[in-house]
Amino acid sequence: MAFRPARRAAVLAGLALVSTLILGSGGSALAAKKKRRPRAKPTPSVPTPTPTPTPIPFLRAAGSCMRFVPGQLMLVAEVGETGRVFRLDDDTVFTVKPKTGTRVRVLYVETPEGPLAKKVMPGPEEAGK
């Protein structure tokens, strides 16, 4: 089959291009090209949050007020249990006026000098009342 002169030049140019690609690259030009994966876009500069220390949780105690000395101490005990003495300071918050025999709840923290009451609240009510 004979090509026209213009067509023949285009076919020969195409064959020359293919042969240089094959010979010049060692045959790897015919291998499937690996697709480029798109890179992740950089995120705008957002400040990273700095961790803040969690406040020390209060410990809890409940029982009957056995002894109360304003500004100094409060002794709280359950029936049949050993009592616990809580120190009181100016920062102690009272939501109930403690009297001997009343039920109270105490939120406290442990210190080297012993438990320090931070908040004194009304205690749990008896089931029958």
C-alpha positions in Angstrom: 0.0 0.0 0.0 1.4 3.3 -1.0 0.9 6.5 0.9 0.8 9.9 -0.6 4.0 12.0 -0.1 2.5 14.2 2.7 0.9 11.3 4.4 4.2 9.3 4.1 6.1 12.0 5.8 3.7 12.0 8.8 3.8 8.3 9.1 7.6 8.2 9.0 7.9 11.0 11.6 5.5 9.1 13.9 7.6 5.9 13.5 10.8 7.8 14.1 9.3 9.3 17.3 8.1 5.9 18.6 11.5 4.3 17.8 13.5 7.0 19.7 11.2 6.7 22.6 11.6 2.9 22.7 15.3 2.8 22.2 16.1 5.9 24.2 14.2 4.9 27.4 14.9 1.2 27.3 11.3 0.2 26.7 9.9 1.8 29.8 7.9 4.3 27.8 5.4 1.7 26.9 5.0 0.7 30.5 2.0 2.2 32.2 2.7 5.5 33.8 2.2 5.9 37.4 -0.4 8.5 38.3 0.7 11.3 40.4 -1.3 11.5 43.6 -2.5 15.0 44.5 -0.7 16.4 47.5 -2.7 17.4 50.5 -3.3 21.1 50.7 -1.6 22.7 53.6 -4.1 23.6 56.4 -4.3 27.3 57.4 -2.1 28.1 60.4 -4.4 27.3 63.3 -2.8 27.5 66.7 -2.6 24.1 68.4 -4.4 24.0 71.7 -2.2 23.7 74.7 -3.2 21.2 77.3 -4.4 22.7 80.6 -4.1 20.8 83.8 -7.3 19.3 85.1 -8.3 20.7 88.5 -7.9 18.3 91.3 -11.2 16.5 91.9 -12.6 16.8 95.3 -13.0 13.6 97.4 -16.4 13.0 99.0 -17.6 11.9 102.4 -21.0 11.6 104.0 -22.3 10.9 107.4 -23.6 12.3 110.6 -22.0 15.4 112.1 -20.7 14.1 115.5 -18.8 17.3 116.5 -18.6 20.7 115.0 -16.2 23.5 116.1 -16.7 26.5 113.9 -13.5 27.5 112.0 -11.5 24.6 113.3 -12.9 21.1 112.7 -15.9 18.8 112.0 -16.1 15.2 112.9 -18.2 13.1 110.5 -19.1 9.4 111.1 -21.5 6.7 109.9 -23.2 4.4 112.4 -20.7 1.6 113.3 -17.8 3.3 111.4 -14.8 5.2 112.6 -15.3 8.9 112.4 -13.2 11.2 110.2 -12.0 14.7 111.3 -12.1 17.5 108.6 -10.2 20.7 109.1 -12.1 23.9 108.3 -10.6 27.1 107.0 -11.8 30.5 105.7 -12.4 29.0 102.2 -14.8 26.3 103.4 -18.2 26.9 101.9 -21.3 25.9 104.0 -24.6 25.3 102.3 -26.1 23.9 105.5 -25.6 24.8 109.2 -24.0 21.7 110.7 -25.3 20.6 114.1 -24.6 17.5 116.0 -26.6 14.6 114.6 -27.5 16.2 111.2 -26.5 14.4 108.1 -23.9 16.2 105.9 -21.8 15.6 102.8 -18.3 16.9 102.7 -16.2 17.7 99.6 -12.6 17.7 100.7 -9.0 17.5 99.5 -6.1 15.5 101.1 -3.3 17.7 102.4 -0.2 16.8 104.4 -1.9 18.0 107.6 -5.0 15.9 106.9 -8.3 16.3 105.0 -9.4 19.9 104.4 -13.1 20.5 103.9 -13.9 22.6 100.9 -17.6 22.4 100.8 -20.2 21.2 103.4 -23.7 20.3 102.0 -26.8 18.7 103.3 -26.5 15.0 103.5 -28.6 12.2 102.1 -32.0 11.8 103.6 -33.0 8.6 105.4 -35.0 6.2 103.2 -38.0 6.1 105.6 -38.4 9.9 105.9 
